[in-house]
Amino acid sequence: MRIIWMRVRTVLNGRSGDAGMSTSEYAMGTIAACAFAAVLYKVVTSDVVAAALQSTIGKALDAPF
């Protein structure tokens, strides 16, 4: 019961034993973000997406007023 009360006090006081991410966690997060950006870049610059964007813009510009 004492351990639970200590945990409640820690949470209520806003202090915790985990101060933040370590260097290895930052590195893994950076690698994951770069990998996601590379995949997103490949998808956006693909011929299929470019054709779809061109078609959508063409339809928007040819709309009757």
GIRA-V452344 format. One record per pair of residues at least 24 apart in sequence whose ideal C-beta (glycine too) atoms are under 10 Angstrom apart, sorted by the first residue. I is the first residue (numbers start at 1). GAP is how many residues later the second one is. D is the distance in whole Angstrom. If there is no record, write none. Layout:
BEGIN
[[I	GAP	D] [I	GAP	D]]
END
This chain:
BEGIN
none
END
